């Protein structure tokens, strides 16, 4: 991830969590950046630092599991997730 002018800034950064990703190249993440109530980025805390500002709220999850994130095309239709 690279910083560029005009990039969204996270309102909230969740760190020190355990997020399982369905991406073999990046199977786990420990941070989630959120802006305007939507996920801005998921990855390693050190990589998401570029999404923060001095007023970004940071919450340490203390290693708690944060669930899993997967793309909509991962075959979830029919599992209670609207298609």
Z-matrix of the N, CA and C atoms (Angstrom, degrees):
N
C 1 1.438
C 2 1.516 1 108.29
N 3 1.289 2 116.43 1 135.99
C 4 1.454 3 119.25 2 178.10
C 5 1.514 4 110.03 3 -122.96
N 6 1.296 5 115.30 4 149.95
C 7 1.456 6 120.33 5 179.57
C 8 1.521 7 108.77 6 -86.26
N 9 1.304 8 115.77 7 142.86
C 10 1.456 9 120.26 8 174.26
C 11 1.519 10 108.10 9 -146.18
N 12 1.316 11 115.75 10 154.05
C 13 1.457 12 118.26 11 -179.96
C 14 1.524 13 108.95 12 -64.05
N 15 1.320 14 115.39 13 141.49
C 16 1.450 15 119.92 14 -178.57
C 17 1.514 16 113.72 15 86.98
N 18 1.325 17 118.13 16 -2.41
C 19 1.456 18 120.79 17 177.92
C 20 1.514 19 109.37 18 -70.25
N 21 1.339 20 117.36 19 144.81
C 22 1.462 21 119.60 20 177.40
C 23 1.529 22 111.01 21 -61.98
N 24 1.316 23 115.32 22 147.80
C 25 1.460 24 121.54 23 177.28
C 26 1.515 25 108.58 24 -108.32
N 27 1.317 26 116.66 25 136.62
C 28 1.463 27 121.25 26 -179.81
C 29 1.521 28 110.84 27 -69.69
N 30 1.335 29 115.29 28 136.08
C 31 1.459 30 121.81 29 171.55
C 32 1.523 31 109.45 30 -82.26
N 33 1.338 32 114.83 31 -30.09
C 34 1.459 33 122.53 32 -174.22
C 35 1.515 34 109.08 33 -140.71
N 36 1.326 35 116.71 34 135.82
C 37 1.458 36 122.21 35 175.69
C 38 1.524 37 107.71 36 -126.26
N 39 1.325 38 116.50 37 115.62
C 40 1.464 39 122.51 38 176.13
C 41 1.519 40 107.09 39 -92.36
N 42 1.327 41 118.01 40 123.78
C 43 1.464 42 121.85 41 -175.93
C 44 1.519 43 111.05 42 -126.30
N 45 1.335 44 115.25 43 163.90
C 46 1.454 45 123.05 44 176.31
C 47 1.527 46 111.46 45 59.89
N 48 1.337 47 115.13 46 37.77
C 49 1.454 48 121.24 47 175.95
C 50 1.520 49 109.74 48 -108.01
N 51 1.301 50 116.07 49 -179.66
C 52 1.465 51 121.71 50 175.93
C 53 1.520 52 107.14 51 -126.97
N 54 1.321 53 116.02 52 105.50
C 55 1.453 54 122.07 53 -178.78
C 56 1.522 55 107.66 54 -115.25
N 57 1.320 56 116.53 55 122.72
C 58 1.453 57 121.46 56 178.52
C 59 1.518 58 109.23 57 -89.04
N 60 1.317 59 115.04 58 129.77
C 61 1.459 60 121.11 59 -179.77
C 62 1.527 61 108.86 60 -112.47
N 63 1.315 62 117.28 61 146.62
C 64 1.459 63 120.38 62 174.87
C 65 1.525 64 109.21 63 -93.81
N 66 1.320 65 114.12 64 58.42
C 67 1.453 66 122.36 65 179.37
C 68 1.519 67 106.44 66 -136.10
N 69 1.331 68 118.52 67 106.39
C 70 1.463 69 120.70 68 -177.19
C 71 1.525 70 113.66 69 -55.17
N 72 1.314 71 118.14 70 -30.05
C 73 1.462 72 120.89 71 179.85
C 74 1.530 73 111.57 72 -75.06
N 75 1.325 74 117.25 73 -26.97
C 76 1.468 75 123.02 74 -179.53
C 77 1.525 76 108.55 75 -139.40
N 78 1.340 77 117.98 76 75.20
C 79 1.463 78 120.21 77 -173.26
C 80 1.525 79 115.54 78 -71.70
N 81 1.328 80 118.18 79 -20.59
C 82 1.458 81 120.04 80 -178.83
C 83 1.526 82 110.57 81 -139.32
N 84 1.315 83 114.39 82 150.24
C 85 1.460 84 121.62 83 175.83
C 86 1.520 85 107.62 84 -131.46
N 87 1.336 86 116.39 85 159.41
C 88 1.468 87 119.27 86 177.65
C 89 1.522 88 112.56 87 -124.16
N 90 1.348 89 116.62 88 6.78
C 91 1.461 90 119.37 89 -179.22
C 92 1.528 91 110.45 90 -148.84
N 93 1.336 92 114.32 91 147.98
C 94 1.460 93 121.75 92 176.95
C 95 1.526 94 107.36 93 -134.39
N 96 1.328 95 116.62 94 125.52
C 97 1.463 96 122.27 95 176.64
C 98 1.522 97 108.00 96 -100.15
N 99 1.337 98 116.14 97 133.81
C 100 1.455 99 122.09 98 -177.25
C 101 1.526 100 109.27 99 -125.88
N 102 1.331 101 116.10 100 134.42
C 103 1.464 102 122.02 101 177.42
C 104 1.528 103 108.45 102 -133.41
N 105 1.308 104 116.64 103 128.98
C 106 1.464 105 121.92 104 178.83
C 107 1.529 106 112.40 105 53.83
N 108 1.347 107 116.97 106 37.66
C 109 1.451 108 121.45 107 176.95
C 110 1.515 109 115.67 108 77.83
N 111 1.329 110 117.26 109 6.92
C 112 1.470 111 121.41 110 -179.48
C 113 1.517 112 109.85 111 -123.78
N 114 1.319 113 116.30 112 149.18
C 115 1.459 114 120.50 113 178.00
C 116 1.522 115 108.76 114 -67.72
N 117 1.314 116 114.51 115 124.09
C 118 1.455 117 122.18 116 179.53
C 119 1.529 118 110.64 117 -92.64
N 120 1.351 119 115.55 118 -42.97
C 121 1.460 120 120.52 119 -178.26
C 122 1.524 121 109.20 120 -160.87
N 123 1.326 122 115.61 121 153.21
C 124 1.460 123 123.03 122 176.08
C 125 1.516 124 106.54 123 -132.50
N 126 1.322 125 116.70 124 135.44
C 127 1.454 126 119.48 125 178.99
C 128 1.509 127 111.84 126 170.87
N 129 1.312 128 115.36 127 -149.42
C 130 1.466 129 121.91 128 177.80
C 131 1.522 130 109.08 129 -86.18
N 132 1.316 131 116.06 130 143.79
C 133 1.467 132 120.38 131 -177.69
C 134 1.524 133 111.73 132 -53.82
N 135 1.316 134 116.51 133 -43.58
C 136 1.465 135 119.86 134 -177.21
C 137 1.533 136 111.12 135 -62.01
N 138 1.327 137 117.16 136 -31.00
C 139 1.460 138 120.87 137 179.69
C 140 1.531 139 112.19 138 -80.22
N 141 1.326 140 116.82 139 -27.64
C 142 1.461 141 120.50 140 -177.63
C 143 1.521 142 112.79 141 -87.87
N 144 1.311 143 117.79 142 -3.91
C 145 1.468 144 120.75 143 179.38
C 146 1.523 145 111.41 144 -57.49
N 147 1.323 146 118.00 145 -29.58
C 148 1.464 147 120.85 146 -179.74
C 149 1.521 148 112.28 147 -68.04
N 150 1.329 149 118.24 148 -14.11
C 151 1.463 150 121.17 149 -179.70
C 152 1.526 151 112.38 150 -89.75
N 153 1.342 152 117.44 151 -4.70
C 154 1.459 153 119.94 152 -173.29
C 155 1.524 154 112.65 153 -99.72
N 156 1.321 155 113.74 154 162.87
C 157 1.462 156 123.30 155 175.73
C 158 1.528 157 106.40 156 -132.78
N 159 1.328 158 118.33 157 169.33
C 160 1.461 159 119.99 158 179.87
C 161 1.533 160 113.84 159 -56.40
N 162 1.333 161 117.54 160 -28.31
C 163 1.459 162 119.62 161 -178.71
C 164 1.531 163 113.84 162 -95.83
N 165 1.336 164 118.46 163 6.98
C 166 1.460 165 121.34 164 176.51
C 167 1.526 166 109.38 165 -67.75
N 168 1.334 167 116.70 166 128.37
C 169 1.460 168 121.07 167 176.38
C 170 1.520 169 108.09 168 -77.29
N 171 1.329 170 116.67 169 130.15
C 172 1.462 171 122.10 170 179.15
C 173 1.524 172 108.10 171 -114.32
N 174 1.336 173 116.18 172 126.27
C 175 1.463 174 121.67 173 178.03
C 176 1.519 175 108.09 174 -117.12
N 177 1.329 176 116.07 175 123.95
C 178 1.464 177 122.41 176 177.69
C 179 1.522 178 107.99 177 -88.34
N 180 1.318 179 116.91 178 117.54
C 181 1.462 180 122.07 179 -177.99
C 182 1.523 181 112.73 180 -82.84
N 183 1.321 182 117.76 181 -2.92
C 184 1.455 183 121.15 182 175.81
C 185 1.516 184 115.27 183 61.22
N 186 1.318 185 117.37 184 29.97
C 187 1.457 186 121.38 185 178.24
C 188 1.518 187 114.18 186 82.83
N 189 1.321 188 117.17 187 5.75
C 190 1.464 189 120.76 188 -179.57
C 191 1.520 190 110.98 189 -67.32
N 192 1.330 191 116.21 190 144.18
C 193 1.464 192 118.40 191 176.56
C 194 1.519 193 110.39 192 -65.24
N 195 1.315 194 116.00 193 138.59
C 196 1.453 195 120.93 194 -179.02
C 197 1.508 196 113.10 195 -109.61
N 198 1.309 197 117.80 196 9.52
C 199 1.455 198 120.83 197 -179.00
C 200 1.508 199 111.27 198 88.54
N 201 1.293 200 115.24 199 -161.44
C 202 1.451 201 120.41 200 -178.07
C 203 1.502 202 111.16 201 -126.46
N 204 1.304 203 116.17 202 150.09
C 205 1.453 204 122.37 203 175.98
C 206 1.516 205 107.51 204 -121.10
N 207 1.309 206 115.41 205 134.77
C 208 1.456 207 119.17 206 -179.41
C 209 1.516 208 108.84 207 -146.71
N 210 1.321 209 115.84 208 152.59
C 211 1.463 210 119.14 209 -179.34
C 212 1.522 211 110.85 210 -69.24
N 213 1.312 212 117.28 211 152.71
C 214 1.464 213 122.55 212 -179.67
C 215 1.524 214 111.91 213 -58.92
N 216 1.310 215 117.95 214 -25.95
C 217 1.461 216 120.30 215 -178.17
C 218 1.530 217 112.51 216 -85.75
N 219 1.325 218 118.10 217 11.75
C 220 1.463 219 121.15 218 -176.23
C 221 1.517 220 113.64 219 -81.07
N 222 1.317 221 117.77 220 12.05
C 223 1.453 222 120.20 221 175.93
C 224 1.506 223 113.65 222 84.13
N 225 1.309 224 118.31 223 38.60
C 226 1.464 225 120.94 224 -178.41
C 227 1.519 226 112.68 225 -92.42
N 228 1.313 227 118.35 226 -10.40
C 229 1.463 228 120.23 227 179.98
C 230 1.525 229 109.35 228 -58.80
N 231 1.323 230 115.42 229 137.36
C 232 1.452 231 119.90 230 -179.07
C 233 1.512 232 113.60 231 88.97
N 234 1.324 233 117.47 232 0.94
C 235 1.461 234 121.48 233 179.49
C 236 1.525 235 110.89 234 -112.85
N 237 1.313 236 117.03 235 28.75
C 238 1.452 237 120.44 236 -179.53
C 239 1.509 238 113.15 237 89.65
N 240 1.319 239 116.55 238 -5.00
C 241 1.459 240 121.41 239 178.83
C 242 1.520 241 106.98 240 -100.48
N 243 1.329 242 118.54 241 120.11
C 244 1.463 243 118.44 242 -178.46
C 245 1.524 244 111.88 243 -59.77
N 246 1.300 245 116.14 244 138.02
C 247 1.470 246 121.74 245 -178.22
C 248 1.495 247 112.11 246 -71.02
